[in-house]
Amino acid sequence: MKSKIVDSLDAAVAGIPDGARIMFGGFGGAGFPNNLIQALARTGVKNVTAISNNCGTREGELGVMFKHGQVRHVIASFPGPHANYFQEQFAKGEVTCELVPQGILCERMRAAAAGLLGFYTTVGVGTEVAKGKEERVIDGKRCLLEAPIHADVALIKAEKADELGNLTYRLAARNFNPIMAMAAKMTIVEVDEIVPVGTIQPENVITPAIFVHRIVQAKAIRFQG
Amino acid sequence: MAENVTTDKPRLTREQIAQRAAQELTDGAYVNLGWGIPNLIADYLPEGLTVYFHSENGILGMGRRARAGEEDFDLVDAMKVPVTLIPGASFFHQADAHLMTRGGHLDVAVLGGFQVSEKGDLANWKIPGAKGIGGIGGAMDIAAGAKKLIVCMEHNAKDGAPKVVSRCSYPLTGIECTNTIVTDLAVIDVTPEGLVLREVAPGWTAEEVQARTEAKLLVKGKVAEMSLGS
């Protein structure tokens, strides 16, 4: 059986093509695959569609991808006041953005993961996000049809992986990571530690190995503020 | 239109708005607190009350903010602030966190607001004309799904413009979603008949509050004075 473990960050992100749709885990400074994001920026990949809760903190997190002009379109819930590279490029029209309510962003990714072609929700009815979406009434409630969000690649951060790719997360650094792991065609995970198979008790696995394709160990980087 | 507000009597502080809103919470409730004034509520819980605070990044049972030296930056609230846990806390991923907000599992959500309409529509994510694209975050999911939504805000904008309005002119977060409004002047319930003025700030009359409110406020009997508790 071919090992999913790769021995460098550059190898972990190798082969991601221009124009790829990429999900990026992390929220509130926790659970960002910062080593993988920096390695991805180094590849020079262009015209990326970035699917992420936010758009980075200055050069930190996803910010480096905007700094180097590598992102063309964003699907996000809260780009963020500190995402200055994104904000500048959005103002100039160099980057486009679809704003999605945070829970609907999660659920659209989960729909993609689950093989569902859409779902109806009351979230966003009567607001700007309803534009262009089918609206109907179910059980007397106005609701919108939401489509799944697929991705070619997910870059995620976990605390531990076993050699098969079963993952655990630390505290609230879990956030978007398990959902994105399930929704992308190829999931690449950065972990603090790789442990032998059997070390993680089966009932403690949060992301089963079936969703993980490449594993790389790296010393975590955290951006404050 | 609102009267000139420069001559107003003292209003509640932001902390006092939070303190009054805290009295709406019940023992054992699961509660989400939004940005701004709502985030201050945890500091004013009535004595003896245990509340399980929810955070949309996947925490139930958040305790107080972490003190200097005990911060763990993998344990932060939705505002990136390091927090602590109380006994019985749990972690889950963001989709399940919003399953809780949207699916009616939380007892109370408290959000900040720019405007609330007489039908309970809430606008709280974007100021028209402001620079940038804005950000929705979890507000629309929370507004759509909370069993009880309380909005905490100042009664009037800095220029005196009423924030309790007939129709919201700001981009909406949700329609007909607000149950109760707590401001620095009043506690107002959104009912099928319209907005009912439940309480006024100490020293204020119902007429004075109405004069600073664009929407019509219904008065049923004597309007009580807001009590801030201990």
Chai-1 contact restraints between the chains, C-beta under 6 A:
chainA,res_idxA,chainB,res_idxB,connection_type,confidence,min_distance_angstrom,max_distance_angstrom,comment,restraint_id
A,F27,B,N57,contact,1.0,0.0,6.0,A-B,restraint_1
A,G28,B,N57,contact,1.0,0.0,6.0,A-B,restraint_2
A,G28,B,V76,contact,1.0,0.0,6.0,A-B,restraint_3
A,G28,B,K80,contact,1.0,0.0,6.0,A-B,restraint_4
A,G29,B,F73,contact,1.0,0.0,6.0,A-B,restraint_5
A,G29,B,K80,contact,1.0,0.0,6.0,A-B,restraint_6
A,A30,B,D74,contact,1.0,0.0,6.0,A-B,restraint_7
A,A30,B,V76,contact,1.0,0.0,6.0,A-B,restraint_8
A,S77,B,I136,contact,1.0,0.0,6.0,A-B,restraint_9
A,S77,B,G137,contact,1.0,0.0,6.0,A-B,restraint_10
A,F78,B,G135,contact,1.0,0.0,6.0,A-B,restraint_11
A,F78,B,G137,contact,1.0,0.0,6.0,A-B,restraint_12
A,P79,B,G135,contact,1.0,0.0,6.0,A-B,restraint_13
A,Q87,B,G132,contact,1.0,0.0,6.0,A-B,restraint_14
A,F90,B,I133,contact,1.0,0.0,6.0,A-B,restraint_15
A,C97,B,I133,contact,1.0,0.0,6.0,A-B,restraint_16
A,L99,B,I136,contact,1.0,0.0,6.0,A-B,restraint_17
A,P101,B,I136,contact,1.0,0.0,6.0,A-B,restraint_18
A,P101,B,M140,contact,1.0,0.0,6.0,A-B,restraint_19
A,P101,B,D141,contact,1.0,0.0,6.0,A-B,restraint_20
A,Q102,B,G137,contact,1.0,0.0,6.0,A-B,restraint_21
A,Q102,B,G138,contact,1.0,0.0,6.0,A-B,restraint_22
A,G103,B,H98,contact,1.0,0.0,6.0,A-B,restraint_23
A,G103,B,R102,contact,1.0,0.0,6.0,A-B,restraint_24
A,G103,B,D141,contact,1.0,0.0,6.0,A-B,restraint_25
A,C106,B,Q94,contact,1.0,0.0,6.0,A-B,restraint_26
A,C106,B,A95,contact,1.0,0.0,6.0,A-B,restraint_27
A,C106,B,H98,contact,1.0,0.0,6.0,A-B,restraint_28
A,R110,B,A95,contact,1.0,0.0,6.0,A-B,restraint_29
A,T122,B,A144,contact,1.0,0.0,6.0,A-B,restraint_30
A,V123,B,M140,contact,1.0,0.0,6.0,A-B,restraint_31
A,V123,B,D141,contact,1.0,0.0,6.0,A-B,restraint_32
A,V123,B,A144,contact,1.0,0.0,6.0,A-B,restraint_33
A,G124,B,M140,contact,1.0,0.0,6.0,A-B,restraint_34
A,G126,B,L172,contact,1.0,0.0,6.0,A-B,restraint_35
A,G126,B,I175,contact,1.0,0.0,6.0,A-B,restraint_36
A,T127,B,L172,contact,1.0,0.0,6.0,A-B,restraint_37
A,E128,B,P171,contact,1.0,0.0,6.0,A-B,restraint_38
A,R170,B,D74,contact,1.0,0.0,6.0,A-B,restraint_39
A,L171,B,D74,contact,1.0,0.0,6.0,A-B,restraint_40
A,L171,B,L75,contact,1.0,0.0,6.0,A-B,restraint_41
A,A172,B,N57,contact,1.0,0.0,6.0,A-B,restraint_42
A,A172,B,G58,contact,1.0,0.0,6.0,A-B,restraint_43
A,A172,B,I59,contact,1.0,0.0,6.0,A-B,restraint_44
A,A172,B,L75,contact,1.0,0.0,6.0,A-B,restraint_45
A,A173,B,D74,contact,1.0,0.0,6.0,A-B,restraint_46
A,R174,B,G58,contact,1.0,0.0,6.0,A-B,restraint_47
A,R174,B,F91,contact,1.0,0.0,6.0,A-B,restraint_48
A,R174,B,H93,contact,1.0,0.0,6.0,A-B,restraint_49
A,N175,B,N57,contact,1.0,0.0,6.0,A-B,restraint_50
A,N175,B,G58,contact,1.0,0.0,6.0,A-B,restraint_51
A,N175,B,Q94,contact,1.0,0.0,6.0,A-B,restraint_52
A,F176,B,Q94,contact,1.0,0.0,6.0,A-B,restraint_53
A,P178,B,H93,contact,1.0,0.0,6.0,A-B,restraint_54
A,I179,B,H93,contact,1.0,0.0,6.0,A-B,restraint_55
A,I179,B,A95,contact,1.0,0.0,6.0,A-B,restraint_56
A,R222,B,F73,contact,1.0,0.0,6.0,A-B,restraint_57
